[in-house]
């Protein structure tokens, strides 16, 4: 069995990361064990596109 990731798998990890980052959710790369790097790239981009542009809630 090949360990190569399909581009579709990487894209879905990136999209999931982007969605979480955009909503201001904490990154959860452990949910994407073989695709952590793609997930984190997506999370980083989503964070700056969405959540970082909004006022942060104070707790």
PEWOTA-V497527 format. One record per residue. RES is the residue in one letter. PHI is phi as a letter, one per 40 degrees, with the letter a starting at -180 (999 if undefined). NEAR is the number of other ideal C-beta (glycine too) atoms within 10 Angstrom. Layout:
((RES | PHI | NEAR) (RES | PHI | NEAR))
This chain:
((X | 999 | 3) (X | c | 5) (X | c | 5) (X | c | 7) (X | c | 13) (X | c | 9) (X | c | 8) (X | c | 8) (X | c | 14) (X | c | 18) (X | c | 14) (X | c | 16) (X | c | 25) (X | c | 21) (X | c | 14) (X | c | 20) (X | c | 29) (X | c | 20) (X | c | 14) (X | c | 21) (X | c | 25) (X | c | 18) (X | c | 11) (X | g | 14) (X | c | 14) (X | c | 7) (X | c | 17) (X | b | 13) (X | c | 17) (X | c | 8) (X | c | 13) (X | b | 20) (X | d | 9) (X | c | 12) (X | b | 21) (X | d | 16) (X | c | 14) (X | c | 21) (X | d | 27) (X | c | 17) (X | c | 17) (X | c | 26) (X | c | 24) (X | c | 15) (X | c | 15) (X | c | 24) (X | d | 20) (X | c | 12) (X | c | 12) (X | b | 15) (X | c | 15) (X | c | 13) (X | c | 8) (X | b | 8) (X | c | 5) (X | c | 8) (X | c | 6) (X | b | 4) (X | b | 3))
